[in-house]
Amino acid sequence: MKTKNILILLITIIIVLTVFYSFREDGDEAAYAETLQKEREEKDNFMRTSAESPFSKDKEGYTGLKYFPPNPKLRVVANVTPVNDKTVRVLTTNDGKEQRYITYAYVEFDLENSHNKLLVFEGIDIGPVRGQLFLAFGDNTSARETYGGGRYLDVAKVPGSKTMLLDFNKAYNPYCAYSAEYSCPLPPPENLLETTINAGEKKYHE
């Protein structure tokens, strides 16, 4: 085969592969956005109808949760550094009370040209949160586009894993963002990020 024909063949293969992976990436992003939208609709339905909802006493006044558009780029894989010398940490709540947690691990990741580090806690008190991981954070959107007391992010405990998926599209408000009847722990100082995370839930009250 002549060199010219080989070159044309290689260029064709590159174009085909580029188009293929482009379509696959677009399809993955569309599927992710659709799944995320369904989760948000289900949560909205819970908030509107459930007796466990923070809006249960004022269902008619509920106007729906507000979100940033889905952004797959804000799903990051963070490196995990376990806290070997685990200690009990007391977090202040929005109403001046205190809640206890165990320091579990640090997670580090790069986002928007900045290196970020968050401390993950483990629930210690008796009840459904015991043994569950807890991550509260603030960022440059706090008290502007998002709740001033910070947001939460659910993370899964995978013993021995050196990485952890942080999907900031699923960042949500604590119940105290909706009603003063609730007591919610605030992010510790080391979890106040100097970056902007335009993802997840926005402020409910304007």
C-alpha positions in Angstrom: 0.0 0.0 0.0 1.3 3.4 -0.9 2.4 5.8 1.8 -0.3 8.3 0.7 -3.1 5.7 1.0 -1.8 4.6 4.4 -1.9 8.3 5.6 -5.4 8.7 4.3 -6.5 5.5 6.1 -5.0 6.6 9.4 -6.7 10.0 9.1 -10.0 8.3 8.4 -9.6 6.0 11.4 -8.8 9.0 13.7 -11.8 10.9 12.5 -14.1 7.9 13.0 -12.8 7.2 16.5 -13.1 10.9 17.5 -16.7 11.0 16.3 -17.5 7.7 18.1 -16.1 8.8 21.5 -17.7 12.2 21.1 -21.1 10.6 20.6 -20.5 8.2 23.5 -19.4 11.0 25.9 -22.4 13.1 24.9 -24.7 10.1 25.4 -23.2 9.4 28.8 -23.6 13.0 29.9 -27.2 13.0 28.7 -28.0 9.8 30.5 -26.4 11.2 33.7 -28.4 14.4 33.4 -31.6 12.4 33.0 -30.9 10.2 36.0 -30.0 13.3 38.1 -33.2 15.0 37.0 -35.3 12.0 38.1 -33.6 11.9 41.5 -34.4 15.6 41.9 -38.0 15.1 41.0 -38.3 12.2 43.5 -36.9 14.4 46.2 -39.2 17.2 45.2 -42.2 14.8 45.5 -41.0 13.7 49.0 -40.7 17.3 50.1 -44.1 18.1 48.9 -46.0 15.0 50.2 -44.1 13.2 53.0 -45.0 13.6 56.7 -41.2 13.5 57.3 -40.6 16.6 55.1 -39.5 19.8 56.7 -42.4 21.4 54.8 -45.0 19.0 56.2 -46.6 21.9 58.2 -46.9 24.1 55.1 -47.3 21.9 52.1 -49.2 24.6 50.2 -46.5 27.1 50.7 -43.8 24.8 49.3 -42.4 26.2 46.0 -39.9 23.5 45.0 -36.2 23.1 45.4 -33.8 25.0 43.2 -30.6 23.6 41.6 -27.7 24.5 39.4 -27.8 22.7 36.0 -26.1 19.3 35.9 -22.4 19.5 35.4 -20.6 16.2 34.9 -17.2 18.0 35.3 -18.1 18.5 39.0 -18.1 14.8 39.6 -14.5 14.3 40.9 -12.5 11.4 42.1 -10.7 12.4 45.3 -7.7 10.8 46.9 -8.4 9.4 50.4 -6.1 9.7 53.3 -7.5 7.9 56.4 -7.2 9.5 59.8 -5.2 6.9 61.7 -5.4 8.6 65.1 -9.2 9.0 65.0 -10.6 11.5 67.5 -14.0 12.8 68.5 -14.7 16.2 66.9 -17.5 18.5 68.2 -19.2 20.5 65.5 -21.3 23.6 66.2 -24.9 23.6 64.9 -26.9 26.5 63.4 -28.7 27.0 66.7 -25.7 27.1 68.9 -25.8 23.4 70.0 -23.2 20.7 69.4 -23.0 17.4 67.7 -20.2 14.8 68.0 -18.5 13.0 65.1 -15.4 10.9 64.6 -12.7 12.1 62.2 -12.6 9.5 59.4 -10.5 10.6 56.5 -9.3 13.5 54.4 -10.2 13.7 50.7 -8.2 15.8 48.2 -9.0 16.8 44.7 -8.3 19.4 42.1 -11.1 21.7 40.9 -11.0 24.9 38.8 -7.2 25.2 39.0 -7.2 24.8 42.8 -6.3 22.0 45.1 -8.9 21.3 47.7 -9.0 19.2 50.9 -12.0 18.2 53.0 -12.4 16.4 56.3 -14.9 13.5 56.3 -16.6 12.5 59.5 -18.3 9.4 60.8 -21.5 9.4 62.8 -21.0 8.4 66.4 -24.3 8.9 68.1 -26.9 6.2 68.4 -29.4 6.2 65.6 -29.5 5.9 61.8 -26.5 8.1 61.3 -24.2 6.0 63.4 -21.4 4.6 61.3 -22.4 6.7 58.3 -20.0 9.2 56.7 -20.8 12.9 56.9 -19.3 15.6 54.7 -20.3 19.3 55.2 -18.7 22.0 53.2 -18.9 25.7 52.2 -17.6 27.4 49.1 -17.7 30.8 47.4 -21.4 30.4 46.6 -22.3 30.1 50.3 -24.7 32.9 51.5 -24.9 34.0 47.8 -26.4 31.4 45.5 -26.4 28.7 48.1 -27.4 28.3 51.8 -25.1 30.3 54.1 -24.7 27.5 56.6 -23.0 25.2 54.0 -24.2 22.1 52.2 -23.9 18.4 52.6 -22.7 15.6 50.4 -23.3 12.0 50.9 -20.3 9.7 50.4 -20.0 6.0 50.6 -17.7 4.1 53.0 -15.4 1.8 51.0 -12.9 0.3 53.5 -9.4 0.2 52.0 -10.2 2.3 49.0 -7.7 5.0 48.1 -10.2 7.1 46.2 -13.7 8.4 46.7 -16.3 9.8 44.3 -17.5 13.3 45.1 -20.5 14.3 43.0 -21.1 17.9 43.8 -24.2 17.9 41.6 -25.8 16.0 44.5 -24.8 18.5 47.1 -27.9 19.3 49.2 -29.1 21.7 51.9 -29.6 20.6 55.5 -33.1 20.8 56.8 -32.3 23.9 58.8 -32.0 25.7 55.5 -35.8 25.4 55.2 -36.9 25.7 58.8 -35.5 27.0 62.1 -37.0 24.0 63.9 -34.0 21.9 62.8 -30.6 21.7 64.3 -27.8 21.0 61.8 -24.0 20.9 62.1 -22.1 23.5 60.3 -18.9 22.8 58.2 -15.7 22.9 60.2 -13.2 25.7 59.3 -11.1 23.4 57.2 -14.1 22.5 55.0 -14.7 26.1 53.9 -13.3 26.0 50.4 -11.8 29.0 48.6 -13.3 27.9 45.3 -16.7 28.2 43.5 -18.8 25.1 43.1 -21.8 25.9 40.9 -23.4 22.5 41.3 -26.1 21.0 43.5 -28.8 22.6 45.4 -29.3 26.4 45.6 -30.8 28.5 48.4 -34.5 27.8 49.0 -35.3 31.3 50.5 -34.4 34.2 48.3 
